Amino acid sequence: WKSLPSLMHSPLLSPQLLNSLTPEENTQCQHGLYFQDGERRVDYILTYHIKKPSSSRSNRQSSRFTDNAFTRSLRRGTARLGRPPPPQPRGDPEVASQDHSMDYHEDDKRYRREEFEGNLRDMGLELEKDEDTKTPGVGFVKIHAPWHVLCREAEFMKLKMPTKKVYEVKQCSGVGAKINTLVNKATEPLHPNVEENRGQHVKHLSYAFSREKQHFNPLRCSLFQLLYEEWASYSVFYKYQPIGLVRKYFGEKIGLYFAWLGLYTQMLIPASLVGVIVFLYGCATVDNNIPSMEICHPRNNITMCPLCDRACNYWKLKEACGTARASHLFDNPATVFFSIFMALWAAMFMEHWKRRQMRLNYEWDLTGFEEEEVSDHPRAEYELCVMQKSLKKEHKTHKVLIAYSWVFTTEKEKLTCRDRLPAYMTNIVMMLLMIGVTFAIVFGVILYRISITAALHMSNNPTTRSNVRLMVKTTAAIINLVVILILDEVYGAVARWLTVLEVPKTDRSFEERLIFKTFVLKFVNAFTPIIYIAFFRGRLVGRPGSYLYVFESYRMEECAHGGCLMELCIQLSITMLGKQLIQNNLFEIGIPKLKKLIRYIKSKRRSFQEEEREKKLQRYETDHFLEPFAGLTPEYMEMIIQFGFVTLFVASFPLAPLFALLNNIIEIRLDAKKFVAELRRPVAARAKDIGIWYNLLRGVAKVAVIINAFVISFTSDFIPRLVYQYMYSPDGSMHGFVNHTMSYFNVSDFQDGKEPMDPHHLGYQVEMCRYKDYREPPWSNTPYVVSKEFWAVLAARLAFVIVFQNVVMLMSDIVDWLIPDIPKDISLQIHKEKILMVELFMKEEQGKMQFIDSMTPCDGKGRNNHAPIARSRSIPHTHSHTHDVDYT
């Protein structure tokens, strides 16, 4: 069975209210959205495969029963009504386990469907089958939920509904009111044209639903069109999202995702502005940067040691002029300020989201809501494993359940029940293995860079030799990007397989474990190449005459004289932009467009009669061909990884927030269009927060502070410049800094077979060459030993990491402490609602007492101590679960 919610499904639409629709709305909603009588509305659709007994085995596709929220709600409902759960299939277990007769299985599936439909009817739902469709091999079961069933379920769920009692929402006064008025007027063009954006000065009291009152406003069919025009259109990219309408149509869980995505995108605006200013500051000061001026000076006659063995020659430092100038764009004092700013920005974003989330909980009547029991209900797979283990303990055959296991699995997930400890061990081993695969691929890219560098230096083309570094950096970054895109898909499948192997007890546990595994694997996959360049490249090299080799033939690569920060920026920008353009946008836009193009080409080949037949398809038949909803995990994961790119290495790439902002502006409308027009409408789910994703965001924000501290301290030249300026500079300036950071090497100390093949490449005999490091010169008593300057710089770097980390985290904690989690006005309104609700119930109780007093006899025998009141309260079914509350 497959669930297919009706596109216009309304969980609160009463059959008595159908006639209240206008003729235009009735015409728009009528096509395929009602039973044959034209009165009962289709609220839900179940689909199944129809197979003839004579069909061949090769053409058969087994139909699986997907244990979704709808079927779990059915099981809970039967338990509430006191009915036993659906019985197990009957028949000979040995025959079922042998799986020799496909016809038997088809009959068994048909029996299960009939039994399931009977349970639905017992719940009070009304069903209508439609097997004579224009979609071959697919049958549909239309389900209508009568009004009394909806009311019963709403009361079981303790669904809060607005009452007729209204109260005034407190508005700001004084200067705050004037500021809010100006802001509202300035942002009025940015609001979508929907009712919810109009200012409301009153609010209805909300209380748990009671079946005594049934006055609800219907959800009209125009909501879909409104979302399509005011939300899922690229022409309204500059407007706010109609989050209230999204929540009404898709439920709170999806509404919270789009609310979080919208807030994250808004918060990227100030970060982008500051990042652009920092980048422009680097552009404006590049001509005044003394170290790059010394490198680019025409009289610079410093001879540098070869960058590789044999194939590479001696070279002049002024050849690194372009790299030095480009490095200053990202390696300047402003980047330190920007790192601190982004750490505080992340803290403010988290606090702002908590306040926004609390406001949405208040507006959506979720303040007293706890997670639904569906999240803690045992999964069918878990229950089946418990049954299997209990049968094994009783020494019964395992075959009896093999034939039934298809009920709880899908085509792609085969149920295997294992002991908890082996499953956990398998998870740990597989996770470590996948991380090892990532490390191995990064190591392979390192070998590629080393070998290609040596090969290009041997080229006869001078242009190729002069652009070796740029070519190697770019191609290696592209290779890393392709590998990351491929492994992302592989790791997603591996994480799901490992989670299924664990057989978690509840849906919440399953989702959280799947998210955590997927996040760890994809995070390591995306950031391992970047971490290597930032913290390891150029530090495991050695020195001339004593280089470090891999496999005794590959010499470890060095950073350019300007440092590895420029290479880190190139890797980060290509990976981030590539993932956003290719994986996030091109796949999400291109694949659906390609599918539509293929369908269009196929339709051109069909006959005119077939095209006419397609035009007469019912709405649920058309929706059947839409893509099923795969959950919000891919959407959140995409944004969490992007959040990592924005915060983790922002010191090396201040333009990252800008690119993230531009991507998200498109992403919001892309996801909206996908949810409205290209996916089956998901079953609405209630939620009051974004769950484990908030903890992952906080974790990334904390790690970002540490990583940026190390990037500034060890990857950039910020600390060496400070140490030179205040400890070694004769005049307190940066003049002489380049010479100070380079050591001497006597070319006669080269190992045999490692010296350049053309020692006279520069036109003269080289006796001394220079390399970037803090080491003693060859004429000292301890040649090539690290100098005291090295230890001074290292101490300063470690001190900076400690100070930066503690100061920034302290400032983040202060921001967290200063900003309350619950807005003050929301806190006051919640308190006011509680008081008004108590007053309302007290008033109604007094009215009931007065009514009972008026009905008592007037003689003296009936006036003693309100005896009828005591009797009325002693009857449990009269007032125990319901209150006389009028709902709007």
Secondary structure, 3 states (H helix, E strand, C coil): CEEEECCCCCCCCCHHHHHHCCHHHHHHHHCCCECCCCCCECCEEEEEECCCCCCCHHHCCCCCCCCCHHHHHHHHHHHHCCCCCCCCCCCCHHHHHHCCCHHHHHHHHHHHHHHHHHHHHHCCCEEEEECCCCCCCEEEEEEECCHHHHHHHHHHCCCEEEEEEEEECCCCCCHHHHHHHHHHHHHHHHCCCCHHHCCCCEEEEEEECCCCCCCCCCCCCHHHHHHHHHCCCHHHCCCCCCHHHHHHHHCHHHHHHHHHHHHHHHHHHHHHHHHHHHHHHHHHHHHHCHHHHHHHCCCCCCEECCCCCCCCCCEEHHHHHHHHHHHHCCCCHHHHHHHHHHHHHHHHHHHHHHHHHHHHHHHCCCCCCCCCHHHHCECHHHHHHHHHHHHHHCCCCCHHHHCCHHHHCCCCCCCCCCCHHHHHHHHHHHHHHHHHHHHHHHHHHHHHHHHHHHHHHCCCCHHHHHCHHHHHHHHHHHHHHHHHHHHHHHHHHHHHHHHHHHCCCEHHHHHHHHHHHHHHHHHHHHHHHHHHHHHCCCCCCEECCEECEECCCEECCCCCCCCCHHHHHHHHHHHHHHHHHHHHHHHHHHHHHHHHHHHHHHHHHCCHHHHHHHHCCCHHHHHHCCECCCCCHHHHHHHHHHHHHHHCCCCCCCCHHHHHHHHHHHHHHHHHHHHHHHECCCCCCCCCCCCHHHHHHHHHHHHHHHHHHHHHHHHCCHHHHHHHHHHHCCCCCCCCHHHHCEEEEEHHHCCCCCCCCCCCCCCCCCCEEEEECCECCCCCCCCCCECHHHHHHHHHHHHHHHHHHHHHHHHHHHHHHHCCCCCHHHHHHHHHHHHHHHHHHHHHHHHHHHHHHHHCCCCHHHCCCCHHHHHHHHCHHHHCCCCCCCEC
